[in-house]
């Protein structure tokens, strides 16, 4: 039996796009930089990333589509679009992981009970 139906029944079906977005190494590095350095423009994110600005833009769109980042226009003199983490997306990821952890805990308890019988 495929694990997908169990995931859907457990309310985890919507988690795939979120975790797929984080499954790419470049996107994960972008998330780590935003976490460490705070909001950054595309130029700042591309600097030292060994990818083009166009590639960074593509990855940011994927992360935004998954609800993990958002953009806004900075208020400084040089008004530019900056990207930042969206805490709501990460809260959703945390809820999915907690649900999965609870399922594993339940399965391990059932296994323990079975082995001890």
C-alpha positions as CSV (number, residue, x, y, z in Angstrom):
1,X,0.0,0.0,0.0
2,X,1.3,3.5,-0.9
3,X,2.0,5.9,1.9
4,X,0.2,8.7,0.1
5,X,-3.4,7.7,1.1
6,X,-2.3,7.5,4.7
7,X,-0.8,11.0,4.5
8,X,-3.9,12.4,2.8
9,X,-6.2,10.7,5.5
10,X,-4.0,12.3,8.2
11,X,-4.4,15.7,6.6
12,X,-0.8,15.8,5.3
13,X,-1.6,15.9,1.6
14,X,-0.9,19.7,1.3
15,X,2.5,19.3,2.8
16,X,4.2,18.0,-0.4
17,X,4.6,21.4,-2.1
18,X,6.0,22.9,1.1
19,X,8.6,20.2,1.7
20,X,9.4,20.0,-2.0
21,X,10.3,23.6,-1.9
22,X,12.7,23.0,1.0
23,X,14.0,19.9,-0.7
24,X,16.1,21.9,-3.2
25,X,19.6,22.6,-1.9
26,X,19.7,26.2,-3.4
27,X,16.3,27.0,-1.9
28,X,17.4,25.7,1.4
29,X,20.5,27.9,1.3
30,X,18.3,30.9,0.5
31,X,16.1,30.1,3.5
32,X,19.2,29.7,5.7
33,X,20.5,33.1,4.6
34,X,17.2,34.9,5.2
35,X,17.1,33.3,8.6
36,X,20.6,34.3,9.5
37,X,20.8,37.8,7.8
38,X,17.1,38.9,7.7
39,X,15.4,40.5,4.7
40,X,17.6,40.7,1.5
41,X,17.1,41.9,-2.0
42,X,17.7,39.5,-4.9
43,X,21.1,41.1,-5.6
44,X,22.1,40.3,-2.0
45,X,20.8,36.8,-2.1
46,X,22.6,36.1,-5.4
47,X,25.9,37.5,-4.1
48,X,28.1,34.6,-3.2
49,X,25.4,32.0,-4.0
50,X,27.1,30.8,-7.2
51,X,23.8,31.2,-9.1
52,X,22.5,34.0,-11.3
53,X,19.9,36.6,-10.2
54,X,17.5,34.9,-12.5
55,X,18.0,31.6,-10.8
56,X,17.5,33.2,-7.4
57,X,14.3,34.8,-8.6
58,X,13.0,31.4,-9.8
59,X,13.8,29.8,-6.5
60,X,12.2,32.7,-4.5
61,X,9.0,32.2,-6.6
62,X,9.0,28.5,-5.7
63,X,9.5,29.3,-2.0
64,X,6.8,32.0,-2.2
65,X,4.4,29.6,-3.8
66,X,4.9,27.3,-0.9
67,X,4.2,30.1,1.5
68,X,7.8,30.2,3.0
69,X,8.9,33.6,1.8
70,X,7.3,36.9,0.9
71,X,8.5,40.1,-0.7
72,X,8.0,43.7,0.2
73,X,9.3,47.1,-0.9
74,X,12.0,48.5,1.4
75,X,11.4,51.9,3.0
76,X,15.0,53.1,2.6
77,X,16.2,55.7,0.1
78,X,16.9,53.1,-2.5
79,X,13.4,51.6,-2.6
80,X,13.9,48.0,-3.7
81,X,12.1,44.7,-3.3
82,X,13.4,42.6,-0.4
83,X,12.6,39.1,0.5
84,X,12.0,37.7,3.9
85,X,10.8,34.5,5.6
86,X,7.1,34.1,6.1
87,X,6.6,32.7,9.6
88,X,3.1,31.4,8.7
89,X,4.6,28.9,6.2
90,X,7.1,27.6,8.7
91,X,4.4,27.3,11.4
92,X,2.5,25.2,8.9
93,X,5.6,23.0,8.3
94,X,5.9,22.7,12.1
95,X,2.3,21.5,12.4
96,X,2.9,18.9,9.7
97,X,6.0,17.6,11.4
98,X,4.3,17.5,14.8
99,X,1.5,15.5,13.3
100,X,3.9,13.1,11.7
101,X,5.9,12.8,15.0
102,X,2.6,12.0,16.8
103,X,1.9,9.3,14.3
104,X,5.3,7.8,14.8
105,X,5.0,8.0,18.6
106,X,1.7,6.1,18.3
107,X,3.2,3.5,16.0
108,X,6.1,3.0,18.3
109,X,3.9,2.6,21.4
110,X,1.8,0.0,19.5
111,X,4.9,-1.9,18.5
112,X,6.2,-1.8,22.1
113,X,2.9,-3.1,23.4
114,X,2.9,-5.8,20.8
115,X,6.5,-6.9,21.6
116,X,5.8,-6.9,25.4
117,X,2.7,-9.1,25.1
